[in-house]
Amino acid sequence: MNTLQDRIRGSLIGGAIGDALGYPVEFLYTMRMIQNQYGERGITRLDTKKHWIGEGQSGKAVVSDDTQMTLFTANGILNAVKQGNDMKQGICRAYVEWFLTQIGKKSSDYHDCWIQDIPELNQRRAPGNTCMSALSDIFAGRKPNNNSKGCGGVMRVAPVALYAVVDRRMSIEASDQLAGDAAEMTHQHPLGFIPAALMSHIIYRLALDEQPSRQALVSYIREGVEMMKIIYPQYPSAVSDMGQQTEQAIEKFLNDKPDLRNISALGEGWVGDEALVIALYCALRHFDNFKEALIAAVNHPGDSDSTGAVCGNILGAAIGYEAIPQHFKDDVEMHDLILHMADDLYRGEISPILH
């Protein structure tokens, strides 16, 4: 298989796995609560027995709104390509379609995404309040107005880089900008969308690197921060803050302290900048071990599914699909659908699965 195609698959599936691993512990607010349920190390394998109200037992580990919105991001990009429309508009329309699945409503004005009929994507999986309120505004014809830096922006934008990187369909700067714009649709604090742009930059670089290394990831992080200065000159303090936090993550992965202590010093992940730096720390500390990176990324008293998803997106882009442990791939919900969407991103063409 083409290496880049494998990396795109790895990033999209990796994000879903991190999301599904962290979702059952997202609202367990202390490490002791996580340990009481899953043992001393916390959750280490996908929980295929836990399911949510109103859902049958599928035998798969379910994903959260993070993966749902990621898939709608991908569908929106590919809709725009097919229709010859503005990509930002295509993504925004797709997000409104996701919003409609969450409120059980159909609209004749928003019916472009073939995935809107997938049962798993019509379940409410703890959707973020900011995303819901902002998209409600957009659906009603109003412009969202908030100052949120929640992580609901960064956790969903990996498909931007994964589409852009193939044959350099978009420059890395344009990809970063689009990822930031996609996040800003709902999260309008600079630290709600700058992390999304920075994440896109890192994924783009990793996916193209034939032999990625831990040190290469460090250089891509720092290069990305420099790019943020170019893209967002109007937000110097936010870019500086983002840069300082990434340097803390780089500094901490080199120390000998336990992961939980280092992660606690970086934050809890409920906001975009913290979610990204926690994910980067875990990817750096455990660059050669996907399983350990995700275990570290989700076992903390914070937004575990989002930190897990972002870490999985980043590390999956570095190692590719084939290198991800098989049991993760066997147990994650919608595996085949996610793989199908990854391949569509690689080909740059949308191909709905007929039911």
N, C-alpha and C positions, 0 to 999 in steps of 0.2 A: 504493500500500500504506500501511496505517496506520503512522505514524512509530514508535510504540512497538513494534509487531510487528517492524519492520525493525531496531530497536535490540536486541531480544531475539535475533533471528537473528544480528545482528552480534556480540553478546557470545559466544554459544555457538560459532559458527563461528570467530570470532576467536581464542578460546581454543584450539580444535583446531588451527588453523593455527600459532599460536605453539608449541604442544606439538610438532607434527610438524616444525617448522623446527629446534627445539632438540634433539629426540630423538637425531639422529645424532651430535651433539657432546657429549652429556651426560657421557660418560665419557672425553672427551679432556681431560686434566687440565692442559694448558697452552695458551695462545693460539697458541703456535708449532705445536703438534700440530694445532689446528684449521686454521691457515693452510696447513700442509703438505698437508692433505687438500682444502681448499676454496678456497685462494687468499688473497691479502693481506687482504681484507676479512672473511675467514671465510665462513661459509655465508650466502648471500643469497637463495637460492631453495629451494623444497622439493625434497628429494632423493627422486626417484621411483624410483631404481635400488637404493637400499639396502633390504634386507629382513632379517628375522631368521630364525634357524634354525627349520626346520620350516614356513616360510611360503613360498607361491609368490610369483612376481613379479606384482604386481597393476598396476604402472604408476602407483601412487598413493604418496604419502608417508604412511607409517604413523604413527599416533599412539601415545602411551604409556599407561601406567596412569592418567595424569592425566585424559585425555579419557574413558577407560573409566569411571572412578569418577564423573566429572561427569555422564555419561549415566545412571548408576545413581542418582545423587542426584535427577535430574529424574524418572526413572521411579518412585522411591520417593515423592516428593512427590505425583505424580499418582495413584499407587496409593492413598495415604492419602485423597486427595480423593474418589476413586471409592468407596472402601469406608467412608468416614465415620470413619476411624481417626485417631489422633493422628499428626501429621505427623512428629514426631521418631522415633516408632516405625516409621513407614513408611520413612523414610530409613535407619534402622538395619537393618531387614530387607533393604532393597535392597543395602546394603553387604555383608551376609552372602551374598546371592546372587552378588554380584561375587566375593567370596572363593571361593565354590564353583566358579566358572568357572576360577579360577586354580589350583585343585588337581584339576580334572577330576572333580568329584563332583556328584551330584544329591541333593536332599533333598526328600522329600514335604512337609516342614514349611516349605520356602522355595521357592516357585514362583510368586510374584506378578509378577515382572518379565518382560514379553514379550521384552525385549532379551537375556535370558540365552541365547537360542538363536542369536544373531547370531555367525557364525564369527569375525569380527574381535574380538569381545568375549570370546572363549574362548581367546585367545592370551595367553601370559605376556609382558607388555611391561615388564619390570623392575619388578614390583610392590614397593612399599616394605616393608621388614621390619617396621616398626612397625604399619602397616596390617594386614599379614598376621597378625602375632602377636596383635594386639588382637581382630581379627575371629575368629580361631581360638578365642580365649577366649569370645567372645560366643556363637559357634556351639556351644561345649561347655557353655554355661550358666554360665560364670564371668564375673566382672566384671574387665575389663582394669585393670591397675595399672601405669602407667608414668609417667615424668616427661619424655616426649618433646616437644620443640618442633619436630620435623621439619616440612617444608613439605607433608606429605601431607594436612593438614587444609585449608589455605588454597587449594590448587590445584583443589579439587573442588566448592566450594560456590556458585559463581555462580548455578546454577539457583534457589537459594532466593530471592535478590533478584529474579530475572527472573520468577518466578511471583508473588511478593508485590506487585510494583509495579503490576500491571494492575488498574485500578479500585480501587487501594489495598486489595487483598484482605487484606493484613496491613499494619499500621503499620510504619514504618521501624525503630522500636525492636524490635518483635516479629520482624521479618525479621533484624535484626542478631543478636538472641538465638538464633534458630533456626540461623542459619549457624554461630555459635559453638558451639552444642550439637552440631551435626553434626560439626564438627571434633573436639570434645572426646571423642566416642565412641572415637576411636583415639589422640588426641594430648592428653595430660592436663597438660602444662606450660602455664601461662597464655599463654606466647608461642607455643604451638602452636594455640590456638583464638582468642585475641583478634585476631590478624591476619585470620582468617576472618570474624569479625564486622565488622571495619573494612572489609574488602574488600566485603562485602555492602552496607554503608552507602554506599560510594562508587558502586557499580554502580547501586543504587536511584536515587540522586540524578542520575547522569549519564543514565540511561535516560529520566527524566522531563524533562530539560532540553531545551527545543526548539532552543536555539542554544548548545550547550555550548562553553566556552572553556577555555583553559589556566588562566586565573585562577579560573574557576569550579571547576575540579578542585582547585586549591589550597584553596579555601574548603571544599569537600566533605571533603577530607582532614582539615582542622582541625576541622570540625564533627563528623566521625566520631570523632576522638580524644576530643572532649568527651562524645560519647554513650557511649564506652567507660567513662568515669569513672562514668556513671550505671548502666550495665549491670553493671560489674564493680568495685563499690566495695571488694570484699574483696581486690583485687589492685592496689593503688595503685602499687607499684613497677614491675610489668609494664606497666601502662597508661602510666606516665611514660616508661619505656624505649621503648615503641612510639611515643609522641609525639615523643620526642627523635630517634628514627631517621627518622621521616617529615619532621621539620624539616630534617634533614641532606639528605634527598633533594630537598626544595624548594630548599634553599640551593645544592646542587650543580648543579641543572639550569640555574641562572643563570650559572654560571661559564663560562670559555672552555676548560676542560680537555677532553681527549678522553673519549669515553664510557667506554672501558675503564678509564681511571684513576679516573674517578668511581665506576664500579661496583665496582671493586676496594676502594675505601674504604668502600663500603656492605656488603660481604660477598660470599659466594659463592652464597647462595640455598638452601643445603641445609636451613636452618631457616625456620620460617614467617615470622618478622619480617623476615629478610633478603630472602626471596623477594618479599614484598610491597613493601618499599621499593625494591628494584631495579626491579621492574615499574613502580612509580609514577614513579621517576626517568625511566625510558625513555618512559613515556607523557607526562610533562611536557616533557621535552626535545624530543620529536618528535611533539607533539600533532597537528600538521597533516600528518603523513606516516606512515601506518600501517606501510608497508614498512620505513622506517628505524627506527621504534620497535621493531619485532620483531627486526630485524637487531642492534640494540644490545642487546636483552634476552637474546639467546641466545649472542652471541659473547663469552664470558668463560669462564674455567676454573672453572665451578661447575655448579649444577643447572639447566642451560640449558633443558630442556623445561618445567620448572615456572615459571621466571621468564618464559619466553616465553608459556606458557599464561595466567598471571595477567595479564600485560601485554595479551595479546589479548582476554581477557575484559573488562578495564577499558576499553581504547580502543575495542573493538568496540561496547560499550554507548554510547559517545559518538558514534561516526560512523555506526553502522548497517551492515547487510549490503551494501547497494548500493554503498557507498563503498569497500568492500574490493577491492583489485586482483583482477581476474578470474582471473589465472593461479594465485593462491593457492587460489581456490575450485575451480578445475578440477583441481588436483593433490592436494588433501587427501583422505585416506581417509574413507569413510563420510559424504561431504558430504550426500547426500540424507537419510540417516538422522538426522544432526544437525539439519538444517533441519526435518525432520518433528517432532523432539522440541522444537525451539524453538517451532514453531507450536502444538504441544500445550500447552506452558507458557503461551503467550499466551491460548489458548482456555480453559485450565484443565481440560481434558478429555483423557483418555488415549485414543489411537486406534492400536492395534497395527497394524503393517504385516503383512498376511497373506502368507505365503510360498507 
